[in-house]
Amino acid sequence: MPYRVLEVLLVSSPYDAFNLEQDGQLTEQVFLEYSVLSLPSAPRFTQAPSAAAALEMLEQRRFDLVVAMTGLRDVNAFGLEVKRRHPGRPVVVLALDRKELHDLRGGLDPGAIDGAFLWRGDPKILPALMMYVEDRQNIDADIAEGQVRVIVVVEDSPDDYSSFLGILYRELLHQSRSLHSEGGANEILRQMYMKSRPKILLATSFDEGLALLERYRRYLLALICDVDLPRGGSLDPTAASGLQLVGRARQLVPDLPILVQSAEVKHAHQVQSQRAQFFHKGSPSLLARLRGFLNETLGFGAFVFRNPEGQELDRAKDLRELKQKLATVPDESIRYHAEHDHFSIWLMARSEFDLAEEIRRHSIFLDPGGVDATRQYLLRSLREVHRENHRGVVSEFSRADFEAEAFARIGSGSLGGKARGVAFLNMRLANLGEAKLDGVDEVDVEGRVELDGLPILLPKTVVIAVDGFDAFLDRNGLREFAYACTDDGELERRFLAGELPEPLVDDLGFLVRELDGPLAVRSSSLLEDSVHQPLAGVYSTFMLPNAAADDAVRTRELAAAVKLVYASTFFADAKAYLRSTGHRVEEEKMAVMIQPVVGRRHGRRFYPTFSGVAQSFNFYPLEPQRPKDGVVHLALGLGRQVVEGASALSFSPRHPEVVPQLSNPKSFLDQSQRCFYALDLDHCCGESYADLAAAVKRYELAAAEEDGTLGAVGSVYVVEERAVRDDLRHRGPRLVTFNNILKHRSIPLASTLDRLLDIGREGLGGPVEIELAVEMGDWGRPRNRHAERRGPRLYVLQMRPLAGTDALSRRAAVEIPAEGCLCRAGSSLGNGVDETIRDLVFVRRDRWDPARHAVIAAEVGEVNGALTEEERPYLLIGPGRWGSADEWLGIPVRWSQISGVRVIVEASPTGYDIEPSQGTHFFQNITSLGIGYLSLPAGAEEPGDQAESFLDWAWLESLPSHRETEHLRWVRLERPLTVMLDGRRGRAVVAKPGALKAGAV
Amino acid sequence: MSQPIDAFMQQVTARNPSEREFHQAVREVVESIWPVIERNPRYQRGKILERIVEPERVLMFRVPWTDDRGEVQVNRGFRIEMNSAIGPYKGGLRFHPSVNLGILKFLAFEQVFKNSLTTLPMGGGKGGSDFDPKGKSDHEVMRFCQSFMAELYRHIGPNTDVPAGDIGVGGREIGYLFGMYKKLANEFTGVLTGKGRGWGGSLIRPEATGYGAVYFAAEMLARRRETFAGKRVAISGAGNVAQFAAQKALELGATVVTLSDSGGTIVDDGGLDADKLAYVFDLKNHRRGRISEYAERYPEATYLEGERPWSVACDVAMPCATENELDGDAAKALLANGCVCVTEGANMPSTPEAVEAFLAAGILYGPGKAANAGGVAVSGLEMSQNSLRMSWTREEVDQRLHKIMKDIHATCVEHGRDGDFVNYVDGSNIGGFIKVADAMLDQGVV
């Protein structure tokens, strides 16, 4: 009996567990594999929120594999305890980032942990992991049966093998799957082939690799190895031990297909001379080339309706088609498939486990009505299950069921990060509704959840899954071009010229008709917004008025927006960002989320009363706020105002009556929102990027007053009384204070958001960020006896983990005397110790001028380019809000202009007091990349042991320049700085080179 | 000469240790009026200096209150009743964490001379607390104000001490304070100024400083037999002071050629007219826009990004924006371009170098102390209206303001004249002092 991973215990947060369930590609792969092997039960994930809970669950049930994801205080101790209680039970570790993995690896006890892998925001690692464990356990038994072939992978970097094994297994399964669905192979052959799926054996050194080659020489299918491998316990970079291994493999199996990977192109020639293929590790086309390699050496979707003779009658590529075809295929075919449990198996593969189980149990022979009754039963079951599931789960897009579905997917691939967050939220809200959990006061007839009487809704969402993206690239031959092209304009042109598959265009046509009003078209990439992989704001999002009279015109606009979202995957900014986060462009794929825009029409303008972002952790708490109280940023109109870091109103949902910005009404006059974003319904879109993007326009607050939306959130500063009045009848400057809502509680916004954040935090198992929009409906408007009155509604647009808060340091910053510090900050972000920075870039105090901020940003970009070229991390010092959209408030750098920065210091001269950055995307990028962010109060210059915050300008300015621009100096140090970030207390110290030795450590 | 000043200052320092701001303020006043002291032995004999630096009364009291979480908080309340020689104590209340005895004494000391200069019957005082309204809810602010007034009410009154607002004390706080006073004292009187329009506040408060500065400038010009008519006026700032200064200057026939904000300056060579000014009012008071938008709306105007107006040729310059906005270089540029009059609408907008340059050139220089006293004056007018139980119309208040500015100017001339030239800096310092000093002598040793 081979070892099978049927029960997996995942020690992780509920959010990660959810991702596994919802990501179609993952579940399909895992379940297809298992169901085809005709095993009676499918593998199941059970999630344990802690080590203690995991141990308890292990006592109660059998688990075949334990995956400890992160956050365990002592992985070794956990592993040992599992092995002590359950000898031989595999335990693997999934680290959340490289650093964690690196820290763990040295200290892993091989007796406790069977392997360490890196989670790169892509769940495909999990099936790879399970198969790795199975292959390891089963190989000898399989060999004994003599059916199995082996691919040996020799790679020492966990970073590389984690990514590579995922790709490799997926490709293998993908091919098995296509074979499975193909018409040609007969049942027995197919079963045989699937069972004999090539096994992958991993070695992490020359010696291990050679042992595997020798042992399994008769079963070898291919060798994939690295050039630099440790041999005899040490790594000699000049030895190219991998090439020696290739030589040995050639001797063992002369015509063995061999693939050598290396980051160094110089080995290519030598590799090729050994009749092996060479892959460059950094190459964006690695995946495509691997696919090619596997296709050459090895040889898989739809339900094929056959008659008992095996003749193909029809095929259904998905559940929707299955329902359609079921109605028309001949009785004999239904009988044939029912008898052979084919429906059940196929449905298993589609993750429809309950249905599959139900159909499997339903014996056709017991159906007194004969085959027709079976047909009706199947159709009914499919529809019922569908209806039951439509709320809170990801349904397959179907025009017939469209009205009932809250969240539908076109295609069968992954939803991407952003859409996954929305799907998760959809499920949580549905669950809340069903369970009437604590905090849910009301569930109305439509199943809508109300918190404190405020209805919480999600806009209807349709997602074009990532397979649509792949299909588009392949159909139009854009893949290689897109990987290589560096010209955004050219990308835009070629992508717009590309054609979407016709069925998709038909679906888009359906959507522009059915979804009344403006549409939001958002990117949702594999890597975007996932826990440790922030790409927030890097890809494009469009809002379309969807108002042209001609359906065809609207369909074309929507199609253009979809193509442009695809194109944005490859824009220069996105590529730079991927590189800086250690990803290959090829790893990235794009799903597209289509939603109605939340809002209301006001003449030619369309917008919600207000939008915002709620975060469960506040990086910049001001009295009486606490970090864990969270923070909400709101602005009138569309959310772009908030997301771009423009003037928004910030408050803590636990202290809505204290808005620090409003403490001084006069200074709030300069800060408060002056403009808002709205969609111009009369905008004729055309089909270019600029045209589509231009539909969202900026309007002055006066327009909102005209539209009657300002009353809900606005106040007036009455000059002669030096007072803020929450009534627009007064004369004076208009302020967006949200007083009517926060102080006078026209709607229970603060308490609702507080609870929503709690729900989100509980679900994700950590700090959360929620994007929202509120439409006040007919609030404050005169009553109209003839029309139904619309109440205020809160729409949740997105939810994602708030990065940078999950692993707050247990190590406090060391006390160093002031003279040893370049800088000390009483307010900082980030966590850990960095001892690699030898380059300092700072805005010269004598040349600083807020009017020159745009120029300074360009100079920073230049220096950043030079530094990233040399792969040198650097520390950046300058005034105001970095990355501000308003260049008066700080230096308006884009991400690509600071992509190589490791630590940022906000150090403003006296008098230049700028509230810390609230641009949420900028922030997420900073915290997720582990970038240290130090904020010094304006004018903090005097080093002193008592000073909580200071910057030793005198020392800094005494250093010789490495290079200078008009406004910047770039200093290179002999020895590195030591940056110590205490994430828990939000404090940081940057020690001068050598200060630690001299200091009190 | 400096010997006696130093000796006096040593005494002040010894009696008021660790009140640095107060020492500084006393030194400045004493230095500017020393010649007057020397010329008038009665002041020395009457120990006016020694008496004037000693507050008549200092109140320091506990202000306990309960925050929204139910925790008891304790702050310290102050009222410095500095001098009542010419009227009830008058001066603001400041709620800010930096508030301490030294700072309030310094502010109260300056207030005595400021109020005196307005020619209205107002003594000097100052008060407040180390309470920080930042981060407090409306309810917390209210409970604090009520506790603060629960003690203060017994020390103030329309004929005793009339506090006003200051940093951290705006319309909201004045409202809460007044409400509590009314309840405790069981009387509705003008015990605070800066009240709401519906319950005793005066009209023309926003206009007063800007109008007053122009009235003052007009008086200065009149001494040279000139008027605003046809003058090119460069105004900095675009807030209340600048707007109303521009409005009044236009009324008087001047050509206002500049306005500015922190982003830069607009120059409209043809001058602003009523429509353009209405646009600025809407831009700044309603829409909170940037002044650069003016140049977009009116293409004939140019926008000087990041610059101040002082390089623009003008006859009259009115710095109405912020402290130290006019430095030595700017002063030279103004003088080179033929500027004949500088009137300060803002507080201390000219640096000491700039002031020196203006005095050396002998042009008309109206320091803020005198030229922007309109704001303080209207506070006094609010008191007058309250005690008369009348609400004057805009025109009535404006007329009285005009009269006050004329009187202030006359005081400056009286005490600052040096031949044909008037040193308004000396004039305002000495004028403010003498009125108080003489009243003190008259009232005996009390």
Interface residues (C-beta under 8 A of the other chain):
Chain A: L622 E623 P624 Q625 H655 E657 V658 P660 S663 N664 P665 L669 D670 S672 R674 E700 L701 A702 V718 V719 E720 E721 R722 A723 V724 R731 G732 P733 R734 K743 D849 P850 A851 W888
Chain B: D67 D68 R69 P133 K134 G135 K136 S137 D138 H139 G165 G170 G171 R172 G175 G194 G196 R197 G201 L203 R205 P206 N240 S262 G263 K284 N285 H286 R287 R288 G289 E305 G306
